[in-house]
Structures are given as C-alpha cells and as structure tokens.
Amino acid sequence: MSDTPQYGLEQARAQLPLIASEAVAGYSSVITRHGKPVAVVVPVEQWRDQQIRALKQGGVLALRGSGRGLWPEGAASAVSQLRDEWV
C-alpha cells in the first residue's frame, strides 16, 4: 500500500475529480485524517469483486448484522403493528 497515493481530507476534497479519474483508470487512493487512513477509493470493479468473494466465502452468514438499525428496538411490535394495518 506504500505505492498507493494518499490524500488528506482537505486535499482529497480539492482533488476529487483527479481521485475519481485515477479510480476509473484502475488505481486506488487512500484518504487520511490526521495522518491516519480513514477511507480508500478503489475502482468499482475491484470493489464488486471483493464483495462477491466475501459473499461466496461467508455465504449467508456474511450478511449477518448488515440490517442492523433498519428496525427499531421493538422490531416484533413494529411487525405486529404492520400486520394489524393489513387486516
């Protein structure tokens, strides 16, 4: 990852068109905050391939927790209320 260009947040904001062009060309970039990596911009194909590999490796379990926060704490009561609306 040492050959990967790194941009501070402000620099990344100013250079976003360049960073996007680099991603289209197949190159990744690291965005840092206070010198620490916080995000990586990668080509979409690379990201898709990684997501597919992760799903194949973990199967359905790879999705575990991905819906966290979609339902309120009392999800059972929320579902019950939705069912009551359809009766």
N, CA, C and O atoms as a GROMACS GRO file, in nm:
protein
  348
    1MET      N    1   0.083  -0.119   0.000
    1MET     CA    2   0.000   0.000   0.000
    1MET      C    3   0.087   0.125   0.000
    1MET      O    4   0.035   0.236  -0.010
    2SER      N    5   0.218   0.109   0.011
    2SER     CA    6   0.306   0.226   0.014
    2SER      C    7   0.309   0.300  -0.120
    2SER      O    8   0.336   0.420  -0.123
    3ASP      N    9   0.280   0.229  -0.230
    3ASP     CA   10   0.277   0.294  -0.362
    3ASP      C   11   0.144   0.363  -0.388
    3ASP      O   12   0.131   0.439  -0.484
    4THR      N   13   0.046   0.336  -0.305
    4THR     CA   14  -0.087   0.395  -0.322
    4THR      C   15  -0.083   0.541  -0.279
    4THR      O   16  -0.038   0.572  -0.169
    5PRO      N   17  -0.130   0.633  -0.365
    5PRO     CA   18  -0.130   0.774  -0.326
    5PRO      C   19  -0.221   0.799  -0.205
    5PRO      O   20  -0.327   0.739  -0.192
    6GLN      N   21  -0.177   0.889  -0.118
    6GLN     CA   22  -0.255   0.924   0.000
    6GLN      C   23  -0.288   1.073  -0.006
    6GLN      O   24  -0.206   1.156  -0.044
    7TYR      N   25  -0.411   1.104   0.034
    7TYR     CA   26  -0.458   1.242   0.034
    7TYR      C   27  -0.520   1.273   0.170
    7TYR      O   28  -0.597   1.193   0.222
    8GLY      N   29  -0.486   1.388   0.227
    8GLY     CA   30  -0.556   1.434   0.346
    8GLY      C   31  -0.699   1.471   0.306
    8GLY      O   32  -0.729   1.486   0.188
    9LEU      N   33  -0.787   1.485   0.405
    9LEU     CA   34  -0.928   1.514   0.375
    9LEU      C   35  -0.945   1.639   0.290
    9LEU      O   36  -1.017   1.637   0.190
   10GLU      N   37  -0.882   1.748   0.328
   10GLU     CA   38  -0.896   1.872   0.252
   10GLU      C   39  -0.838   1.857   0.112
   10GLU      O   40  -0.896   1.904   0.014
   11GLN      N   41  -0.723   1.793   0.103
   11GLN     CA   42  -0.662   1.771  -0.027
   11GLN      C   43  -0.750   1.681  -0.113
   11GLN      O   44  -0.766   1.706  -0.233
   12ALA      N   45  -0.809   1.577  -0.053
   12ALA     CA   46  -0.898   1.487  -0.127
   12ALA      C   47  -1.020   1.562  -0.178
   12ALA      O   48  -1.065   1.539  -0.291
   13ARG      N   49  -1.073   1.651  -0.097
   13ARG     CA   50  -1.189   1.731  -0.140
   13ARG      C   51  -1.153   1.814  -0.263
   13ARG      O   52  -1.229   1.821  -0.359
   14ALA      N   53  -1.037   1.876  -0.258
   14ALA     CA   54  -0.994   1.960  -0.370
   14ALA      C   55  -0.956   1.877  -0.493
   14ALA      O   56  -0.969   1.924  -0.606
   15GLN      N   57  -0.909   1.756  -0.471
   15GLN     CA   58  -0.859   1.672  -0.580
   15GLN      C   59  -0.957   1.561  -0.620
   15GLN      O   60  -0.919   1.469  -0.692
   16LEU      N   61  -1.082   1.569  -0.576
   16LEU     CA   62  -1.176   1.460  -0.600
   16LEU      C   63  -1.189   1.422  -0.748
   16LEU      O   64  -1.192   1.302  -0.778
   17PRO      N   65  -1.196   1.517  -0.841
   17PRO     CA   66  -1.201   1.474  -0.982
   17PRO      C   67  -1.079   1.391  -1.024
   17PRO      O   68  -1.093   1.294  -1.098
   18LEU      N   69  -0.961   1.428  -0.976
   18LEU     CA   70  -0.840   1.352  -1.006
   18LEU      C   71  -0.848   1.212  -0.944
   18LEU      O   72  -0.815   1.113  -1.010
   19ILE      N   73  -0.890   1.204  -0.818
   19ILE     CA   74  -0.901   1.075  -0.749
   19ILE      C   75  -1.000   0.985  -0.821
   19ILE      O   76  -0.976   0.865  -0.836
   20ALA      N   77  -1.112   1.041  -0.865
   20ALA     CA   78  -1.212   0.964  -0.939
   20ALA      C   79  -1.154   0.916  -1.072
   20ALA      O   80  -1.177   0.802  -1.112
   21SER      N   81  -1.081   1.002  -1.140
   21SER     CA   82  -1.018   0.963  -1.267
   21SER      C   83  -0.917   0.850  -1.247
   21SER      O   84  -0.908   0.759  -1.329
   22GLU      N   85  -0.842   0.858  -1.137
   22GLU     CA   86  -0.747   0.751  -1.106
   22GLU      C   87  -0.820   0.619  -1.083
   22GLU      O   88  -0.774   0.514  -1.127
   23ALA      N   89  -0.935   0.624  -1.014
   23ALA     CA   90  -1.013   0.503  -0.989
   23ALA      C   91  -1.064   0.445  -1.120
   23ALA      O   92  -1.061   0.323  -1.140
   24VAL      N   93  -1.112   0.530  -1.210
   24VAL     CA   94  -1.159   0.484  -1.342
   24VAL      C   95  -1.044   0.418  -1.417
   24VAL      O   96  -1.066   0.321  -1.491
   25ALA      N   97  -0.923   0.469  -1.399
   25ALA     CA   98  -0.805   0.413  -1.467
   25ALA      C   99  -0.753   0.287  -1.399
   25ALA      O  100  -0.658   0.226  -1.447
   26GLY      N  101  -0.814   0.248  -1.285
   26GLY     CA  102  -0.775   0.125  -1.219
   26GLY      C  103  -0.685   0.141  -1.098
   26GLY      O  104  -0.630   0.043  -1.049
   27TYR      N  105  -0.668   0.264  -1.050
   27TYR     CA  106  -0.580   0.289  -0.936
   27TYR      C  107  -0.660   0.322  -0.810
   27TYR      O  108  -0.767   0.383  -0.817
   28SER      N  109  -0.607   0.280  -0.696
   28SER     CA  110  -0.670   0.309  -0.568
   28SER      C  111  -0.604   0.429  -0.503
   28SER      O  112  -0.489   0.463  -0.534
   29SER      N  113  -0.675   0.494  -0.412
   29SER     CA  114  -0.622   0.607  -0.335
   29SER      C  115  -0.667   0.593  -0.190
   29SER      O  116  -0.775   0.541  -0.163
   30VAL      N  117  -0.584   0.639  -0.099
   30VAL     CA  118  -0.616   0.636   0.044
   30VAL      C  119  -0.643   0.779   0.090
   30VAL      O  120  -0.568   0.871   0.056
   31ILE      N  121  -0.749   0.796   0.167
   31ILE     CA  122  -0.781   0.927   0.225
   31ILE      C  123  -0.750   0.918   0.374
   31ILE      O  124  -0.791   0.824   0.441
   32THR      N  125  -0.678   1.018   0.423
   32THR     CA  126  -0.636   1.016   0.564
   32THR      C  127  -0.695   1.134   0.640
   32THR      O  128  -0.730   1.237   0.582
   33ARG      N  129  -0.705   1.116   0.770
   33ARG     CA  130  -0.742   1.225   0.861
   33ARG      C  131  -0.637   1.225   0.972
   33ARG      O  132  -0.618   1.124   1.040
   34HIS      N  133  -0.572   1.335   0.988
   34HIS     CA  134  -0.464   1.348   1.087
   34HIS      C  135  -0.358   1.240   1.065
   34HIS      O  136  -0.301   1.187   1.160
   35GLY      N  137  -0.332   1.209   0.937
   35GLY     CA  138  -0.227   1.113   0.903
   35GLY      C  139  -0.267   0.967   0.912
   35GLY      O  140  -0.186   0.880   0.880
   36LYS      N  141  -0.390   0.939   0.955
   36LYS     CA  142  -0.435   0.800   0.968
   36LYS      C  143  -0.536   0.768   0.858
   36LYS      O  144  -0.626   0.847   0.832
   37PRO      N  145  -0.521   0.652   0.793
   37PRO     CA  146  -0.615   0.615   0.687
   37PRO      C  147  -0.758   0.602   0.740
   37PRO      O  148  -0.781   0.538   0.843
   38VAL      N  149  -0.853   0.664   0.670
   38VAL     CA  150  -0.994   0.655   0.710
   38VAL      C  151  -1.083   0.603   0.597
   38VAL      O  152  -1.195   0.558   0.622
   39ALA      N  153  -1.034   0.609   0.473
   39ALA     CA  154  -1.114   0.562   0.360
   39ALA      C  155  -1.022   0.526   0.244
   39ALA      O  156  -0.909   0.575   0.233
   40VAL      N  157  -1.073   0.438   0.158
   40VAL     CA  158  -0.999   0.400   0.039
   40VAL      C  159  -1.093   0.414  -0.080
   40VAL      O  160  -1.206   0.365  -0.077
   41VAL      N  161  -1.047   0.480  -0.184
   41VAL     CA  162  -1.122   0.490  -0.309
   41VAL      C  163  -1.061   0.387  -0.402
   41VAL      O  164  -0.943   0.393  -0.435
   42VAL      N  165  -1.144   0.291  -0.445
   42VAL     CA  166  -1.097   0.184  -0.533
   42VAL      C  167  -1.184   0.180  -0.658
   42VAL      O  168  -1.296   0.228  -0.657
   43PRO      N  169  -1.132   0.122  -0.765
   43PRO     CA  170  -1.215   0.105  -0.885
   43PRO      C  171  -1.338   0.020  -0.851
   43PRO      O  172  -1.330  -0.073  -0.772
   44VAL      N  173  -1.451   0.054  -0.911
   44VAL     CA  174  -1.576  -0.016  -0.882
   44VAL      C  175  -1.563  -0.166  -0.907
   44VAL      O  176  -1.614  -0.245  -0.829
   45GLU      N  177  -1.495  -0.205  -1.014
   45GLU     CA  178  -1.481  -0.347  -1.045
   45GLU      C  179  -1.408  -0.420  -0.932
   45GLU      O  180  -1.446  -0.532  -0.895
   46GLN      N  181  -1.305  -0.358  -0.878
   46GLN     CA  182  -1.230  -0.418  -0.768
   46GLN      C  183  -1.319  -0.434  -0.646
   46GLN      O  184  -1.316  -0.537  -0.579
   47TRP      N  185  -1.399  -0.332  -0.616
   47TRP     CA  186  -1.489  -0.337  -0.501
   47TRP      C  187  -1.593  -0.446  -0.520
   47TRP      O  188  -1.620  -0.523  -0.428
   48ARG      N  189  -1.653  -0.454  -0.640
   48ARG     CA  190  -1.754  -0.558  -0.668
   48ARG      C  191  -1.694  -0.697  -0.653
   48ARG      O  192  -1.754  -0.785  -0.591
   49ASP      N  193  -1.575  -0.717  -0.710
   49ASP     CA  194  -1.510  -0.848  -0.699
   49ASP      C  195  -1.487  -0.886  -0.554
   49ASP      O  196  -1.506  -1.001  -0.516
   50GLN      N  197  -1.446  -0.789  -0.473
   50GLN     CA  198  -1.421  -0.815  -0.332
   50GLN      C  199  -1.552  -0.850  -0.260
   50GLN      O  200  -1.554  -0.941  -0.177
   51GLN      N  201  -1.660  -0.780  -0.292
   51GLN     CA  202  -1.789  -0.809  -0.230
   51GLN      C  203  -1.836  -0.949  -0.267
   51GLN      O  204  -1.886  -1.022  -0.182
   52ILE      N  205  -1.822  -0.986  -0.393
   52ILE     CA  206  -1.863  -1.119  -0.438
   52ILE      C  207  -1.780  -1.226  -0.370
   52ILE      O  208  -1.835  -1.327  -0.326
   53ARG      N  209  -1.648  -1.206  -0.360
   53ARG     CA  210  -1.563  -1.304  -0.291
   53ARG      C  211  -1.605  -1.319  -0.146
   53ARG      O  212  -1.611  -1.431  -0.094
   54ALA      N  213  -1.633  -1.208  -0.080
   54ALA     CA  214  -1.673  -1.213   0.062
   54ALA      C  215  -1.804  -1.289   0.078
   54ALA      O  216  -1.817  -1.369   0.171
   55LEU      N  217  -1.899  -1.266  -0.010
   55LEU     CA  218  -2.027  -1.337  -0.002
   55LEU      C  219  -2.009  -1.485  -0.028
   55LEU      O  220  -2.072  -1.568   0.039
   56LYS      N  221  -1.926  -1.520  -0.124
   56LYS     CA  222  -1.903  -1.661  -0.154
   56LYS      C  223  -1.834  -1.731  -0.038
   56LYS      O  224  -1.865  -1.846  -0.007
   57GLN      N  225  -1.741  -1.662   0.026
   57GLN     CA  226  -1.668  -1.722   0.137
   57GLN      C  227  -1.757  -1.739   0.260
   57GLN      O  228  -1.750  -1.840   0.328
   58GLY      N  229  -1.840  -1.639   0.287
   58GLY     CA  230  -1.920  -1.644   0.408
   58GLY      C  231  -2.062  -1.690   0.386
   58GLY      O  232  -2.134  -1.713   0.483
   59GLY      N  233  -2.104  -1.704   0.262
   59GLY     CA  234  -2.241  -1.743   0.235
   59GLY      C  235  -2.337  -1.643   0.298
   59GLY      O  236  -2.309  -1.523   0.304
   60VAL      N  237  -2.448  -1.693   0.344
   60VAL     CA  238  -2.549  -1.607   0.405
   60VAL      C  239  -2.495  -1.543   0.532
   60VAL      O  240  -2.534  -1.432   0.567
   61LEU      N  241  -2.406  -1.612   0.601
   61LEU     CA  242  -2.351  -1.558   0.726
   61LEU      C  243  -2.274  -1.429   0.703
   61LEU      O  244  -2.259  -1.349   0.795
   62ALA      N  245  -2.225  -1.408   0.581
   62ALA     CA  246  -2.153  -1.284   0.552
   62ALA      C  247  -2.245  -1.163   0.563
   62ALA      O  248  -2.197  -1.051   0.583
   63LEU      N  249  -2.374  -1.184   0.551
   63LEU     CA  250  -2.471  -1.075   0.561
   63LEU      C  251  -2.513  -1.046   0.705
   63LEU      O  252  -2.581  -0.948   0.731
   64ARG      N  253  -2.472  -1.132   0.797
   64ARG     CA  254  -2.513  -1.118   0.936
   64ARG      C  255  -2.479  -0.979   0.989
   64ARG      O  256  -2.365  -0.934   0.980
   65GLY      N  257  -2.578  -0.912   1.043
   65GLY     CA  258  -2.560  -0.780   1.100
   65GLY      C  259  -2.574  -0.667   1.001
   65GLY      O  260  -2.573  -0.550   1.040
   66SER      N  261  -2.588  -0.698   0.872
   66SER     CA  262  -2.595  -0.591   0.773
   66SER      C  263  -2.725  -0.513   0.779
   66SER      O  264  -2.733  -0.402   0.727
   67GLY      N  265  -2.827  -0.568   0.843
   67GLY     CA  266  -2.955  -0.498   0.854
   67GLY      C  267  -2.972  -0.427   0.988
   67GLY      O  268  -3.079  -0.374   1.018
   68ARG      N  269  -2.865  -0.427   1.068
   68ARG     CA  270  -2.872  -0.365   1.200
   68ARG      C  271  -2.912  -0.219   1.186
   68ARG      O  272  -2.854  -0.144   1.107
   69GLY      N  273  -3.011  -0.179   1.264
   69GLY     CA  274  -3.057  -0.041   1.262
   69GLY      C  275  -3.172  -0.015   1.167
   69GLY      O  276  -3.227   0.095   1.165
   70LEU      N  277  -3.209  -0.116   1.088
   70LEU     CA  278  -3.320  -0.097   0.996
   70LEU      C  279  -3.455  -0.102   1.067
   70LEU      O  280  -3.552  -0.042   1.022
   71TRP      N  281  -3.460  -0.173   1.177
   71TRP     CA  282  -3.582  -0.184   1.256
   71TRP      C  283  -3.558  -0.124   1.393
   71TRP      O  284  -3.446  -0.127   1.444
   72PRO      N  285  -3.662  -0.068   1.454
   72PRO     CA  286  -3.646  -0.014   1.589
   72PRO      C  287  -3.620  -0.127   1.688
   72PRO      O  288  -3.632  -0.245   1.655
   73GLU      N  289  -3.586  -0.088   1.810
   73GLU     CA  290  -3.556  -0.186   1.914
   73GLU      C  291  -3.666  -0.290   1.929
   73GLU      O  292  -3.639  -0.410   1.936
   74GLY      N  293  -3.790  -0.245   1.933
   74GLY     CA  294  -3.902  -0.338   1.947
   74GLY      C  295  -3.950  -0.383   1.811
   74GLY      O  296  -4.064  -0.356   1.773
   75ALA      N  297  -3.865  -0.452   1.736
   75ALA     CA  298  -3.899  -0.492   1.600
   75ALA      C  299  -4.023  -0.580   1.596
   75ALA      O  300  -4.104  -0.570   1.504
   76ALA      N  301  -4.038  -0.666   1.696
   76ALA     CA  302  -4.155  -0.755   1.697
   76ALA      C  303  -4.283  -0.674   1.704
   76ALA      O  304  -4.380  -0.706   1.635
   77SER      N  305  -4.286  -0.571   1.787
   77SER     CA  306  -4.407  -0.490   1.797
   77SER      C  307  -4.429  -0.410   1.669
   77SER      O  308  -4.543  -0.386   1.630
   78ALA      N  309  -4.321  -0.367   1.605
   78ALA     CA  310  -4.334  -0.293   1.479
   78ALA      C  311  -4.394  -0.382   1.371
   78ALA      O  312  -4.480  -0.338   1.294
   79VAL      N  313  -4.349  -0.507   1.364
   79VAL     CA  314  -4.403  -0.602   1.267
   79VAL      C  315  -4.549  -0.630   1.298
   79VAL      O  316  -4.632  -0.638   1.208
   80SER      N  317  -4.580  -0.646   1.425
   80SER     CA  318  -4.718  -0.671   1.466
   80SER      C  319  -4.809  -0.556   1.424
   80SER      O  320  -4.920  -0.579   1.376
   81GLN      N  321  -4.763  -0.434   1.442
   81GLN     CA  322  -4.842  -0.317   1.401
   81GLN      C  323  -4.864  -0.315   1.251
   81GLN      O  324  -4.973  -0.284   1.203
   82LEU      N  325  -4.760  -0.349   1.176
   82LEU     CA  326  -4.774  -0.353   1.030
   82LEU      C  327  -4.875  -0.459   0.988
   82LEU      O  328  -4.954  -0.437   0.896
   83ARG      N  329  -4.872  -0.574   1.055
   83ARG     CA  330  -4.968  -0.680   1.024
   83ARG      C  331  -5.110  -0.635   1.054
   83ARG      O  332  -5.202  -0.663   0.978
   84ASP      N  333  -5.127  -0.565   1.166
   84ASP     CA  334  -5.260  -0.518   1.204
   84ASP      C  335  -5.317  -0.421   1.102
   84ASP      O  336  -5.438  -0.416   1.081
   85GLU      N  337  -5.230  -0.344   1.037
   85GLU     CA  338  -5.276  -0.248   0.936
   85GLU      C  339  -5.334  -0.318   0.814
   85GLU      O  340  -5.418  -0.261   0.744
   86TRP      N  341  -5.291  -0.439   0.788
   86TRP     CA  342  -5.335  -0.512   0.669
   86TRP      C  343  -5.458  -0.597   0.694
   86TRP      O  344  -5.511  -0.659   0.602
   87VAL      N  345  -5.503  -0.603   0.816
   87VAL     CA  346  -5.620  -0.687   0.848
   87VAL      C  347  -5.748  -0.612   0.826
   87VAL      O  348  -5.856  -0.667   0.847
   0.00000   0.00000   0.00000
